[in-house]
Amino acid sequence: MSEILEKPEVRKIYIDARGPRFSASITTIVLATALVTHNVWVLVAQGLVFLIGATFGPQFTPYGLIFKNFIKPRLKKIAPTEDVRPPKFAQSVGLIFALVGIFGAVVDRSLIFAAATGFALAAAFLNAAFNYCLGCEMYLILVRTTTRRK
Amino acid sequence: MKTYLPLLVVLALASTYGFWWKRRQGAIRSHKAIPGHRLGADVLGEALGSRATMVQFSSAFCTPCRATHALLSQMVIAMDDVKHVQIDAESHLELVRQLDIRSTPTTIFINKDGIEVGRAAGTPKREQVLAALAAIN
């Protein structure tokens, strides 16, 4: 019985659902700062956070670790859990925006920097303020448009 | 040099979208039904409910799908004429395209003949589901 549970497709990683939302609020503040100060290094720092989140999972980012060690112990013990993959996907979307923004700063196109940072900020803000699940809204449309019709 | 205008624009637009999106979530709407289109037992893989069926399209990348599934499957326990069916959107892409389903969870409410009477994107509230089901006869 246990060998069935150990199969990769069955064994999913579940995280505290409140963590990604907390991380989204920090992300919102960081990206707002980047947008206001027009400072690419702030975006680079956030990009690194996105990179860790997209590769290893949001629970391993600095924000995730802050949540786990300082916020979570002060919250209700019973945690709503969620599959790690949607927040991980959201982090990779953020990473793409960050890379576009950094590119915009490097080639001195401040509009690209502002637009990319703005979109990433909007996504983080929507998640933090409205619990908007970007992966849920985007994923199916992505699959629909990239899969050939029979 | 600090510029606050882009930030204000982004937050204003995002908030507007956010409020609009939040209002729509879970609301059961009937304008997308395709006239004459039926969802039969052959397509769903199981028999329809004797009065109504709630067909929930879910996907792997979808935390609200779990909550919706938990709510709807629990609600039908007490109803002998309503069924709840869950369909994986990714493995039913043709159906997803026919019905123009854009996000998950999307729950299609169909009557005993398989005709859509309404659909809800996002997790509906219990009262909304009860109201929608009561309208199906």
Boltz contact constraints between the chains, C-beta under 6 A:
constraints:
  - contact:
      token1: [A, 32]
      token2: [B, 7]
      max_distance: 6.0
  - contact:
      token1: [A, 35]
      token2: [B, 6]
      max_distance: 6.0
  - contact:
      token1: [A, 35]
      token2: [B, 7]
      max_distance: 6.0
  - contact:
      token1: [A, 36]
      token2: [B, 2]
      max_distance: 6.0
  - contact:
      token1: [A, 36]
      token2: [B, 4]
      max_distance: 6.0
  - contact:
      token1: [A, 36]
      token2: [B, 7]
      max_distance: 6.0
  - contact:
      token1: [A, 82]
      token2: [B, 63]
      max_distance: 6.0
  - contact:
      token1: [A, 85]
      token2: [B, 61]
      max_distance: 6.0
  - contact:
      token1: [A, 86]
      token2: [B, 61]
      max_distance: 6.0
  - contact:
      token1: [A, 86]
      token2: [B, 63]
      max_distance: 6.0
  - contact:
      token1: [A, 89]
      token2: [B, 61]
      max_distance: 6.0
  - contact:
      token1: [A, 114]
      token2: [B, 6]
      max_distance: 6.0
  - contact:
      token1: [A, 118]
      token2: [B, 10]
      max_distance: 6.0
  - contact:
      token1: [A, 121]
      token2: [B, 10]
      max_distance: 6.0
  - contact:
      token1: [A, 122]
      token2: [B, 10]
      max_distance: 6.0
  - contact:
      token1: [A, 122]
      token2: [B, 14]
      max_distance: 6.0
  - contact:
      token1: [A, 125]
      token2: [B, 14]
      max_distance: 6.0
  - contact:
      token1: [A, 126]
      token2: [B, 14]
      max_distance: 6.0
  - contact:
      token1: [A, 126]
      token2: [B, 18]
      max_distance: 6.0
  - contact:
      token1: [A, 129]
      token2: [B, 18]
      max_distance: 6.0
  - contact:
      token1: [A, 130]
      token2: [B, 18]
      max_distance: 6.0
  - contact:
      token1: [A, 130]
      token2: [B, 22]
      max_distance: 6.0
  - contact:
      token1: [A, 135]
      token2: [B, 61]
      max_distance: 6.0
  - contact:
      token1: [A, 136]
      token2: [B, 62]
      max_distance: 6.0
  - contact:
      token1: [A, 136]
      token2: [B, 103]
      max_distance: 6.0
  - contact:
      token1: [A, 136]
      token2: [B, 104]
      max_distance: 6.0
  - contact:
      token1: [A, 137]
      token2: [B, 103]
      max_distance: 6.0
  - contact:
      token1: [A, 139]
      token2: [B, 61]
      max_distance: 6.0
  - contact:
      token1: [A, 140]
      token2: [B, 59]
      max_distance: 6.0
  - contact:
      token1: [A, 140]
      token2: [B, 89]
      max_distance: 6.0
  - contact:
      token1: [A, 140]
      token2: [B, 103]
      max_distance: 6.0
  - contact:
      token1: [A, 140]
      token2: [B, 104]
      max_distance: 6.0
  - contact:
      token1: [A, 141]
      token2: [B, 102]
      max_distance: 6.0
  - contact:
      token1: [A, 143]
      token2: [B, 90]
      max_distance: 6.0
  - contact:
      token1: [A, 147]
      token2: [B, 93]
      max_distance: 6.0
